[in-house]
């Protein structure tokens, strides 16, 4: 048996000298359910010296309930004891106390006595002996969840990693929702696939235990079709083939499921299609770096469960040795299939913000080099590739014809003020499971960069393309990007990235078309491949950089969705030049909070709120972006609502129906007291600011009636010398969509 120290490259080959870890409880648990996990450490030949210690760690991405040792009657109570009652132990939990990715750590120190061979330390996560209820299990599925035990037998603070225990399989729970996934745009009379995915309440693919009868419903101005279908037991996905004979906008939904939630979807059918719409998530990781489940599982999930068209694996460079890099190349190529599923080769250059910050590196080739930001967790002399310790060095090494890089915000947020290369950086990512980061876009505008807008998941939970935040520091549902191209080939999608012909959402699939409908011959646009301005041979569209002598441009924007639209904004760079609100006044109280603490890792904002209502009543509470089922928004009674929520740049909130417009609202939000008269709120919405990055709470009254789901904007806009037009659309129940800008210079 081999034992490895985690503080040097030295290996020990001494079987049973340092002890072992064993799992005593069931090796199957259910995602998000309260459970008990029992581990035992048995000391080896060397025992553990007085003041020696052990670390029991689990992975960074895990959102297992936070262990607590103080109150044996409360949830997540964790007990620790030694088989030798004469030994005194000191212990605590730390979120970051071991080498990545094994951050989450319980540290146990012997402070009175020493451990002999065969003596044991027992650790029970969720000890129910005193009716604590157990520990809340990790909310996402994992095939091989493990704890890592590191021991310091000689009290030298030099830890030795022990072999793993039998892995735990984390399984999904009962069905909570059915997600419908279908093409956004299709040609009439062509067959296409409708995918039905069953999810539990934490977003894990699950199944019905018995056959489930339901009605598939397809609605438009032309038809009202009901089709009986059977979701057979133990199937996580149902595939239905369909086609439309007539042009129209069709909404697909399901009836007959009782309390199970449904995510409908809109399909746009046209007799003629010039461009197709392909959905991608090109940013996420697997267990070989800091994510969950294998890289094979990663691409399989993206293709078969999230039903993506485009994918890319983005492991941290300092965790990818040359062997794993070759495996990434092999697996990406294995899953790539022209016109069916595009897989790019890539990695995340993970340099500190002071050196440029995180960049996604994406190749349009089958193979490519990996130029690492550091060898923090690797042996430098074991790589054949050069390193690039800052972003400028990275760009000098890369081939601009074969690679793009994408600045983004995750752990080490990108500094595009001091590090930016337009030859490689055509777009930036402003939304992921980490949160929403519009400030990065406005940083770009201040520096006069011309960038497109992307959203991805940066998934760490093994669910690319469907990345729920769970119950940890991730504050949002992961984003998606829609690529507009003639066909699904690697060349075409890479060209979309180079030309910025894509739009971004916080995870919903909607149809968006942004273009100029002026005479084509009055514009020249910049061809990123030819590196020059050429005559436009088609309408200028989102992402294009062009120039004209016109003083006005005719801007056309079309959005079609299954979601209700709350608001649409047209920006010229960072200035809103047009705004339309779709929610009419009414007797529904709408409360939305948003924002981040600051740009770095500690950006989470905890919102703890309470509202009491006088001379009126609440009913019919609807939550908005409330994905974390541990932090709930609750209607306590007809007069009181209480909430606990976290944002990381995005938004969350609720709507609740009022009996009338009399009375006062008395809020307590993060220790701030706010009193609002409903008659005042009828006149105008009220916004209260809380500092940080756009931390605020907005109060308004809206109608309970549905708002529009479709909108067309077609107006002439006066041009400045330089212009960057893009649309931002807010949806009633939490999602947001951004188009890439059209950049127009007037000459």
N, C-alpha and C positions, 0 to 999 in steps of 0.2 A: 504494500500500500504506500502511495506517495503523498507526502505532506509538503506543502509549499508555504513559505513565509510570504506575507503580503507587504513586507517592508524591504525586501532584498531579492536578489535573483537566486538565492541559495536554496537548494532542494535537500530535504531529508528523506532518507530511505530506511526508516525505522518503523516497522509494522507494530501498531498498537502501543507505541511509546507515548503518544500525546493524548490519547483518549478517543472518544467517539460521540456522535450525536445520533439519537434515535427518535423517530416519530412514534408516539404511543397511541395517538388517537386515529380516527378514521382518515383515510387518505382521499376522501371525496367530501367537498363542502360546496355550498351553493352561494352564488354571487350575491353579495349584499345582505345575506341572512346572518342572524346572530348564531354563533357557533362556539365550540371549544377546541383549542389546539394544544395538545400536550407534547412537550419535548423533554428529553432527559440527556444530560451530558454525563458520561462516565469517564472518570479520570484514568489516564493511562499510566504506564510505568513511572513516569516522572512526577505524576501528581501535579499539584499547583502550589507554589511557594506562598508563604504569608505575603500579602499585598499583591499577589498575582491576580489575574483576572481573565474573564472570557467576554467575548462580544457575540451576541446573537443578532444577526442582521438580515434584513430583507430588502428587496430592490426599491430603487428610487420611485419607479412608476406606481408601485402598489399604494392603494388607498385603504389598506386594512385599518380598522379602527385604531385610534391612537391609544397604546397601552397606558393604563394608569394604575398606580399601586396603593393609593391612599384610601379609597372608599370601596370596600368589598361588596357593597350593596348596589353600586352603580355599574352601568354598562362599561365594557372594555377593561374591567378589573382583571389584572394579571398578577398571579401569585408566583413567588420564587422561594424555594426552600432547599436546604442541603440535607442529605441523608445523615450527616454528622451534625447533630444538634449543637455541638460545642463551637462550631464555626460560625462566626458572625459575617453576614454579607451586607454590602452596600451596593445599591443599584439605582439606575435611572435610565430614562429613554431619551434619545437625541435623534432629531430628524436627519442629521448629517454627521455621522461619527465613524464612518468606515469608507474604504476606497470604493469609488464609483464602479459599478452601479449599485453597490450594496450599502446605500446611505443610511437607511432606517435601522437604528441599532439600540438594543438594550445592553448596557454595560454593567457587568456584575463583578464586583471586586471583593476579594477576601481581606477583611480588615482585622480579623482575630482568628488566628490559626491557619493551618495549611491542609490541603487535600491530599489524601493518599490514593494509591491505585485502587480502583474499584469503587471508590466513594462517588456519590452522585449529586448533581444539582438538577432539581426539577423546575421546569418553567411551564405554567399553564396560562395560555392566553384565553381570557374569557372564563375564568374559574367560576363555576356556577354553584359552588358549595353553599354560598350565602345568598343565593337567588339574585345574582348580579345581572342575569339575562344573557351573559356571554359577551363575546367580542364581535363587532360587526365585521363580517367577512369582506374581503376585497370585492369590489363591485363589478369587475370585469373577468371574463373567463381566461383561464391560463391552464395549459396542459401540464406544465411541470413547475408549479409553485414550490419554492424551497426556502428554507432558512439556512443561512451560512453561519457556521460557528468558527470563531477564531480564538485561539487560546494563547495566553502568555504564561507558560508554566514556570518560568524562572524569575518572574517579577522584573523583567528587563524592559518592558513595553515593546518587545519584539514579538509580534503575533504570528502564529502558525495556523493556517487554514486547514480545517479537517475535511475529510470527504463528506459529501452531502448525504442527508438522510433520504429515505424513500420519498419521492415527490408527491405533492398534493394536487389533485385534479379539481379545478374550480369550475363548476358547472352552471348553466343558466337556470333561471327559475321559470315560473308560470308565465304564459303569454299576457302581455300588457297592451301591445300595439301591433298593428300591421302597417308596414311601410310599403307604399307602391312606388316602383321605379319603372320608368318607361322613357323612350326617346322624347326629347323636347320638340323636335321638328322632324316630320316624316313626309314622304311623298304619297299622295293618294294612290290607292290600289296596291301599294307595296306592303307585304306582310312585315310585322314587327313584333317584338316581344314585350309583354307586360310581366314584370316580376313582382311577386308578393313575398315580402320578408316578414316573418314573425319575430318580434323582439320582446324581451322582458322589460321590466320598468327601468333597468339600468342601461338598456340599449344592447344587450347581448342577443344574438340570434338564438331562438328557442323553438318550441314545437308544441302542438296540441297533443294531448295524450290519447284523445279519441278523434275519429273523423269529424270534421267541422263543416257543416253546410252553411253556405253564405251566397249572397247575390253580388256579382260584379256589376256595377252601374256605370254606364257611359252616357254623359249628358252633353248636349250642345243645342244651338238654336235649331238644329236639323233633326236630331234624334233624341230619344229617351229609351236607351237599351238596358234591359236587365237580363243577366245571364247567370243561371244557377251553376255554382262551382262547388267542388268538395276539396277541402284542404285535408289531405290524408294525415293520419296520426304519424308523429315522429318525423315529419318533413319540415325543415326550416325555411324552405323556399318553394313557391309554386310558380311555374312558368306557363303563361297563356299566350298563344299566338292570335294576332288579330290584324285587321286592315280596315281602312276607311275608304269608302267609295267616293265621298264628296269632300270638297274643301271645307274646312271649318276649324273651330277651336273646341277641343273636346276635353272634358274633365272626367277623370276616372276615379271612382270611389268604390266603397263596399258597404252593403247593408246587411243587417241580421247578426251582428256580433255583440249586441248588448253593451256591456261596459268597456269592451276592448276598443281602444282609440284607433283612429284611422288617419293616415296622412294621405289625402288625395293628391293627384298630380294632373297637370295640364299638358295636353299634346296638341301641337299646332300641325294641322295637315294642309298641305298645299299641292296644287296640280303641278307646279313648277318650283323647283328648289335650286337656287344658285349656290347657296352655302349650307353646310350641315353644322349641327351643334353637338359638340363632344365634351363630356364632363370628365374632369380629372382632379386628382389629389396627388401632387407631386412632391410631397414632403412628409416623411414619417420614418419610424425606426422599428427595429425588431430586437429580440432578446440578445443577439450577438453584440449589440452595443448597449443602449439603455432602455430599449422598448420591451415588448412582451411577445412571446411565441417566436417561432423561427422565421427566417426570411422567406422560406417556402410558404409558410402560413400567411405571411404578410401579402405576397402577391396573389395568392389564392383568394384571400378575403377581398382584396381590392377588385378582383375580376368577378368572383362568383357570388359574393354576398353584397358588397356595395355596388356592384354592377357598373363599375367605372369603365370609361373608355381609355383613360390615360393614367399611368402610375409611374412612380419613381421612388426608390429607396434612398434615404438620406441619413446614413449612420454618421456619428461623430468621427472625424478623421483620426483623432488620437486614440480611438478604440479599434480601429480597423488595421490589422496587420496585413501583410502582403497575401497571405493565404486566404484570409476572409475577403480581401478585395477581389481576388480571382474567383471566389465563389459568388460574389455579387455580380460580377461580369457574366458568369455562367448562368445564374438563376434568372437575371433580367433578360438575357437572350432566350432562355428556355420559354419564358412566359410571353415574350413579345410575339405578336402575330399580326402582320400587316392587314389593315382593314377590319380587324376585330378587337385587338387590345394592344395599345402602344405602351411599351415599357422602356423608359429611358435609363441609361446607366448614370449613376450620380453618387455624390457623397456630400456631407456638410463640412465645409471648411469652418472650423470651430475656434477661431482665434478670439482672444479677449477684445472687449469693446475698444480698449485703448489702442489696439492694433488693427482696428477696422470692424470687428464684430462678425457675427455669423453670416455666412453666405452659402446658399445652395449652389452646388456645382453640378451642371447638367450637360451631358455629352449627347451629340447626335450620332455618335458612332457606337459600334459594338464594344470596342475596347478603348481604354484611355488610362492615363497615369493618375495617381493620387498624390497630390502635393499637400502634405499635412501642415497644419498650423503649429503643431508640437508633437512630441512623442511621449506625452505625459504618462500614458499607460502602456507604452510599447518600448521595445528595445530598438534604438535608433540604428544600430549596426545590422539589423535584420531586414532592412528595407532596401530595395533597389532604386527607390524614388527619392528625388530631392525634397527638401522641406521648403515651406514658404511661411516665414514667421509673421508677415503682415499681408494685408490685402493687396498692396501695391506689388509686392514680390509675387504673389499668386498670379496676378494678371499678367505679369511679365513672362511667366512660365507657360501659361495657357495659350492655346491656339484659338483666336477669336472666330475662326470659321467653323470650329467644331464644338464650341462651348459657350454657354451663357452662365452667368452667376446672378443669383437673386438675393438681395439684402432682405433680412427679416428680423423679427423680434421674438426671442424665445428666452434662453438663458442669458447669452451674451448678445445684447441687442446691437444691431448694425449702426455704426457711426458713418452716415453718408455725407455728413458735413465736411469731414476731413479725408474720407476714403471713398472714392467713387470713380468708376471708369465706364463711360457711356458705350464703349466698344463691346463690353460684356454685359452691362447691367441695363437691360431694356425695360424691366418691370421690377416692382417691389411687392412684397407680401404684407398686407395690412390687417389680415385676420387669420387666426388659427385657434386651436383649442386653448392656447395660452391667453387669448383675449383679442381685443380690437385695438389697432394701433394706427389710427388715422394720422397721428402726429408725424409718423414717418413720411407719409405722402406730402404733408405740408412742409416738412423739412426739405424735401426734394424740390418743391415749387420755389421755396425761398432761394435755393441755389440755382434756379433756372434749369433744372434737369427735366427732360421729357421722358417720363416713365409711364408704363402701363400699370394696371392694378391686378394683383392676384390674391386669392385666398386659398389656403390649404389647411390640413389638419395639424401638421407636426405631431402626428399621433404617436403615443408611447404605449398604448393599451392593446395593440394587436388588431385595431379596427380602422385601417385607412379608409377614408371615404365615408365613414359613419362614426366619427370619434366623439362620443359623449364625454363630458368632463368628469363624471364620477363624483367622488367625495373628497378630492384632494385639492391641490393648488391650481389645477386647471379650471379656468373660469368660464369657458364657453364651449358650445358645440363647434366642432371643427368645420372649417370652410371648404368650399368647392370653387373651382374655376371652370368656366365654360369656354372652350376653344372653337372659334368659328373658322371652318375650313371646308374645302371641297370634298375631301375624303379622309378617312382615318389611316394615315400613314405617318411614319416617324418623321419623314421629311416635311410633310404639311404641318404637323403639330409643332415641330421645332421652328418652322417659319412663322407660325402664329405667335410663338414666344418672342421671336426676333422682331416681328412687326407690331407686337402688343395687341393683337386682334383677339382679345378675350375680355370677359367680364368676371367679376368675383361676387360670391354670396357667402353669407354666414352659414350655409349648409342647405338651403332650399334650391330647388331646380325650377327656374322660371325662364320664359322666353323674353329676350331683350334684343332690340335692333336699334342701333344708333348710327346715323349716317347724315351726310349733307346731300340735299337733293337739288343743288344748283347745277348749272351746266358744267359738265365734266371738264371741258376744254379751258375753263377759267382757273384751274388748279393744277399745280404740279406737286407730286408727293415724293417723299424720300423712300427709295428702295434700299432696304438694309443689306440686301445681297449685292447689289450693284454699287452701293455706297455713293449714290448721287440722286438728285432730283430728276424725275422723269414725268412725262405727260401722263395724267391719270387716264386709265382705260376703263375704269369702273367708278361708281360713286365713292367719295371719300368716306371711310367708316371708322369706327372706334379704333384707337391705337395709331392711326395714321398721323404722320408729320407732313404738313404741306404748306405751301405759300400761295398767295393770290394777290391780285390788285383790287379785289372787291372791297367795298366798305361794309357789306353785310354778307352773312351766310344764312342759308335756309337750313335750319337744324330740324331733323326728324328723329323722334324717339318713340319707340313702341315697346310697351311692356304688357305681357299677358301672364297671368298667374292663377293658381288655385287658392292663393292666400289673398285676404283682403288687404288693400293698400291703405296705409295710414297717411303717408306724405311723400311727395316727390320734390327734390331740390335739383336745380341746374346750377352748377358751379362754373365760374371762369377762374381757373386756378383756385385760390382759397376764398373767393368771394361768391356768395350766393346771389345769382342774378334773377332767379325765378323760383317760386315756391308755390306748391298747391297742396292744401290739406283736404283729405277725403273724408275725415270723420266729422259728422255733423254734431251740433250741440244736442245734448239730451240729458238723461238722468242716470248715466253710468259714470261713476267715479273712476278715473284712470290715474294710477300712480306709477311712475317709471323712475327708477334710480339707475345711475350709470357712473362710469369713470374708473380711474386707476390712481393708486397712491403716488407712484412715480414710474420712471421708465424701466427700472431694473427688476430683478427677480422678486422682490418684495412688493409687487404692485397690487396685491389683493386688497380690496376694500370690503370689510365686513359691514353689512347693513343690518342693524338690529332696530326694528321699528314696531310701533304700536299706534293705532288710531282708535279713538273713542268718538262716537257719534251721538249728538243730542237731538231730540225732537224729530227723529227719523229712524229708518231701519235699513240695514244691509241685507242683501240676499244675492244668490247666484254669483259666487266668486269664481273668476277665471284667472289662472296664473299665467304669467308671460316669462318665457325663458327660465323656468324653475326646474332645472335638470337634476339638481342635487337633492335627493329625497331625504337627506338628513337635515337639510336646512329648508324648512317649509314656510309657506305662506298660508296662514290658517284663519278661517272665519270662526272665531271663538263663540260668538253669539250674534244676535241681530244688531248689536251696538259696537262690537269690538273686533278688530283684525290685528293679528300679531305676525311678524315675519322675521326670519333670519335668512340672509342671502349674502352672496359674495359676487362682486364684479371685478374684472381685470381689464377694464377699458370698454367692455360691452355694456349691455343694459339688461335689466330684469324688472319685474313689477307685477301689477295685477289690474283687473277691472272688476268692479262690483256694482250691482244695481242698487239704486236708492228708491225709496217709496215716493219721495217728493224732493223739492229743493229748499226745504226749510232746515234750520238748525246749523250747528257748527261742527267742524272737524277739528279735533285736538290730537295733534301728532306728537309723538316722542321718537325722534330718529337719531341714533348715535348720540344720545344725551342732549340733543337740541330739541327745544319745544317750539312747535309751530301751530298756530291757531288760524283756521281759515273759515270764513263764513261762506256758506254755499251760494248765497246770492251774489257775492263778490266773484266767486269762481265761475258763475254763469256768464259773467261779462268777459272774462279773459282767463287764460291759463296762468298759473303761478309757478315760477322756478326758483328754487333755493339752492345756493351754491355752497360747497363743502371743501373748497381748496383742491389740492392735488392736481391731477390731469383730468380736467372736465368732470370732476366729481359734482354731481348735482341730483336733485330730485325735482321732477316735474309733476304738477297736479293739474288735472283738467277734467271737464265734464264732456262726455261724448254720448252719441246715440247708441242704443242697443241694436239698431238696424245694421245690416251688413253694408259695408262700403264697397266701392268698385274694386274689381279684380283685373280690370283692363284699362289702359290709358294710352292715348296717342297725343304726342306733342309735335306740332308742325308750325314753326314760326321763324321769321327772319330776325336775326340777332345782329346788333351793331358790333362791329369788330374793333378791337384795340389794335395797337401795333403788334402785340403778341397776345395769343389766346390759348387757353387750355380748357376746353369744354368737356365736362363729364357730368353724368347724372348719378344721384344717390337716391335710392328708393327705400323707404321704411315700410315694413309690413305690420299689420295691426298686432299680430301676436309674436313679434320679436325679431324676425329676420330682417336683414339689410342686404341690399345689392348695390354694387358700384360698377359703372362701366369704366373701361380704360378711356382716358381723354382723347379727343381729337385736338391736335395742336395745329393752329393756323397762324402763320406770320403774314402780315400785310406788307407788301413791298411796292 
